[in-house]
Amino acid sequence: MTDRRIRLTRRRVLTVLGTVGVSAAGAGLGTVAYLTDSEEFTDNAVQAGDLNLAVTFDGAVSQDGADTDSSVKTNVTVDGASVSGAYVVEDLKPGDSGHFEFVPSVEGNPAYVFAGGTLVANDENSVTEPEADADGEDDDYAPDDDIDGGGELAQHVEITAVQGFVDSVETPLSLYDLLTTAMPTADGGRLVTDCDPDGDDEYTEDDEQAIRVEWRLPNDVGNEVQTDSVDFSFEVGALQSRHTDGERVESPIGAESGGR
């Protein structure tokens, strides 16, 4: 067996290491390729749904054929800006009566509908001589005054029927109590029924339920209401029913959330 020894000199070692370094550098400069593919989905979009509430107002007043300056709008639809002076009764006398109603309609998504009222003013105005002498009148004779507040008319106008709500309003009650206790807008008003037998109370485009209030000034009301006046407003609002807990629906009207 031949004994062949490899003799490494310093120069030979450096040459070998240099060759390895060049080979490694050359490998780093090579092109790396992978198999690839792609697919594309186009024309994607997100669009919000819509919910629009319109309310039709109607009303009437019975004053035994008297020629007064009463003005009652009929078949007026509100869809946007508010309507002022839709129901104005002048020269009110004991025995007069009337009604007003609101018919909501919903376009687009189903919704819960709420309605409420606000007592804007219950003014004494002037105080005539017979009014000052009447039982229940707290103000003195003041025929030329213009007294804000302190009136008795809202407490004496009797509400004989209220229709259209999930939770019924017990009648009779006064107009004052209706606006401040039974269905105040500030507390969210009341939930309007859709009158469907399924009982979900969701208002759809097919629903049409009137919110109707009937009133009268009883014959036994006396001089304490002379020259008194009442100003009030009603508001109707809609809230989408989808993603809304049907057991506790918060009203979209009023300064505070109301509920059922």
Secondary structure in CASP SS format (residue, H / E / C, confidence):
PFRMAT SS
TARGET T0000
AUTHOR 0000-0000-0000
METHOD secondary structure of the structure
MODEL  1
M C 1.00
T C 1.00
D C 1.00
R C 1.00
R C 1.00
I C 1.00
R C 1.00
L C 1.00
T C 1.00
R H 1.00
R H 1.00
R H 1.00
V H 1.00
L H 1.00
T H 1.00
V H 1.00
L H 1.00
G H 1.00
T H 1.00
V H 1.00
G H 1.00
V H 1.00
S H 1.00
A H 1.00
A H 1.00
G H 1.00
A H 1.00
G H 1.00
L C 1.00
G C 1.00
T C 1.00
V C 1.00
A C 1.00
Y C 1.00
L C 1.00
T C 1.00
D C 1.00
S C 1.00
E C 1.00
E C 1.00
F C 1.00
T C 1.00
D C 1.00
N C 1.00
A C 1.00
V C 1.00
Q C 1.00
A C 1.00
G C 1.00
D C 1.00
L E 1.00
N E 1.00
L E 1.00
A E 1.00
V E 1.00
T E 1.00
F E 1.00
D E 1.00
G E 1.00
A E 1.00
V E 1.00
S E 1.00
Q C 1.00
D C 1.00
G C 1.00
A C 1.00
D C 1.00
T C 1.00
D C 1.00
S C 1.00
S E 1.00
V E 1.00
K C 1.00
T C 1.00
N C 1.00
V E 1.00
T E 1.00
V E 1.00
D C 1.00
G C 1.00
A C 1.00
S C 1.00
V C 1.00
S C 1.00
G C 1.00
A C 1.00
Y E 1.00
V E 1.00
V C 1.00
E C 1.00
D C 1.00
L C 1.00
K C 1.00
P C 1.00
G C 1.00
D C 1.00
S E 1.00
G E 1.00
H E 1.00
F E 1.00
E E 1.00
F E 1.00
V E 1.00
P E 1.00
S E 1.00
V E 1.00
E E 1.00
G E 1.00
N C 1.00
P C 1.00
A E 1.00
Y E 1.00
V E 1.00
F E 1.00
A E 1.00
G E 1.00
G E 1.00
T E 1.00
L E 1.00
V E 1.00
A E 1.00
N E 1.00
D E 1.00
E E 1.00
N E 1.00
S E 1.00
V E 1.00
T C 1.00
E H 1.00
P H 1.00
E H 1.00
A H 1.00
D C 1.00
A C 1.00
D C 1.00
G C 1.00
E C 1.00
D C 1.00
D C 1.00
D C 1.00
Y C 1.00
A E 1.00
P E 1.00
D E 1.00
D E 1.00
D E 1.00
I E 1.00
D E 1.00
G E 1.00
G E 1.00
G C 1.00
E C 1.00
L H 1.00
A H 1.00
Q H 1.00
H H 1.00
V C 1.00
E E 1.00
I E 1.00
T E 1.00
A E 1.00
V E 1.00
Q E 1.00
G C 1.00
F E 1.00
V C 1.00
D C 1.00
S C 1.00
V C 1.00
E C 1.00
T C 1.00
P C 1.00
L E 1.00
S E 1.00
L H 1.00
Y H 1.00
D H 1.00
L H 1.00
L H 1.00
T H 1.00
T H 1.00
A H 1.00
M C 1.00
P E 1.00
T H 1.00
A H 1.00
D H 1.00
G C 1.00
G C 1.00
R E 1.00
L E 1.00
V E 1.00
T C 1.00
D C 1.00
C C 1.00
D C 1.00
P C 1.00
D C 1.00
G C 1.00
D C 1.00
D C 1.00
E C 1.00
Y E 1.00
T C 1.00
E C 1.00
D C 1.00
D C 1.00
E C 1.00
Q C 1.00
A C 1.00
I E 1.00
R E 1.00
V E 1.00
E E 1.00
W E 1.00
R E 1.00
L C 1.00
P C 1.00
N C 1.00
D C 1.00
V C 1.00
G C 1.00
N H 1.00
E H 1.00
V H 1.00
Q C 1.00
T C 1.00
D C 1.00
S E 1.00
V E 1.00
D E 1.00
F E 1.00
S E 1.00
F E 1.00
E E 1.00
V E 1.00
G E 1.00
A E 1.00
L E 1.00
Q E 1.00
S C 1.00
R C 1.00
H C 1.00
T C 1.00
D C 1.00
G C 1.00
E C 1.00
R C 1.00
V C 1.00
E C 1.00
S C 1.00
P C 1.00
I C 1.00
G C 1.00
A C 1.00
E C 1.00
S C 1.00
G C 1.00
G C 1.00
R C 1.00
END
